[in-house]
Amino acid sequence: MRTVRLTRRYRFEAAHRLVVSGYTPEQNWEIYGKCSREGGHGHNYEIDVTVAGVPDPVTGLVIERERMDRIVEERVVDRCDHRDLNDVIPDVVTTGENLAVVYHQWLEDAFTGPARLVRVRVHETARNVFDAVSLPPSR
């Protein structure tokens, strides 16, 4: 039996400010430019969540769509939508790279059935897309 991947897309709006605590405003500006401005800025985020597994022989599904939606909405969308990500994810610089990793961590233990999390893709802008992927189990 072949493994099949399913990807679903979710949307939410959130704000953030890119700063390294302990750096001066000038140092943060040097690294992050206008993204470090006081007050922050917002994005219309899209995240693609990909799971993989063998389709159920009866239903033909890797996972029920409603179950997947419930997991992602509870663990990511509801926590982040219309929020300041610096408050939601303290002590982490909320770059697209770090957001992909954090969202992956928030989701990975929820997919315990035949469908396993393999990727979280964060679309921050039309030009900035970040992937956090599951590594294959070590042998």
Long-range contacts (C-beta under 8 A, 24 or more apart in sequence): 1-54, 1-55, 2-54, 3-52, 3-53, 3-54, 4-52, 4-53, 4-54, 4-55, 4-62, 5-50, 5-51, 5-52, 5-62, 5-118, 6-50, 6-51, 6-52, 6-62, 6-63, 6-68, 6-115, 7-48, 7-49, 7-50, 7-119, 8-48, 8-49, 8-65, 8-68, 8-69, 8-72, 9-46, 9-47, 9-48, 10-46, 10-47, 10-48, 10-49, 10-69, 10-72, 10-73, 10-76, 10-77, 11-44, 11-45, 11-46, 11-77, 12-45, 12-76, 12-77, 12-80, 12-81, 12-82, 13-42, 13-43, 13-44, 13-45, 13-81, 13-82, 14-42, 14-43, 14-45, 14-80, 14-81, 14-82, 14-83, 14-84, 14-85, 14-88, 15-40, 15-41, 15-42, 15-43, 15-83, 15-84, 15-85, 16-40, 16-41, 16-42, 16-43, 16-84, 16-85, 16-86, 16-94, 17-41, 17-84, 17-86, 17-94, 18-93, 18-94, 18-95, 19-93, 20-93, 40-84, 40-86, 43-124, 43-125, 45-80, 45-99, 45-122, 45-123, 45-124, 46-122, 46-123, 47-72, 47-76, 47-103, 47-120, 47-121, 47-122, 47-123, 48-119, 48-120, 48-121, 48-123, 49-107, 49-117, 49-119, 49-120, 49-121, 50-117, 50-118, 50-119, 50-120, 50-121, 51-111, 51-115, 51-116, 51-117, 51-118, 52-115, 52-116, 52-118, 53-113, 53-114, 53-115, 53-116, 54-114, 56-114, 62-114, 62-115, 63-111, 63-113, 63-114, 63-115, 68-115, 71-107, 71-110, 71-111, 72-107, 75-106, 75-107, 75-110, 76-103, 76-106, 76-107, 79-106, 96-122, 96-124, 96-128, 96-129, 96-130, 97-130, 99-124, 99-130, 100-130, 100-131, 100-132, 101-132, 103-132, 104-132, 104-133, 104-134, 108-134
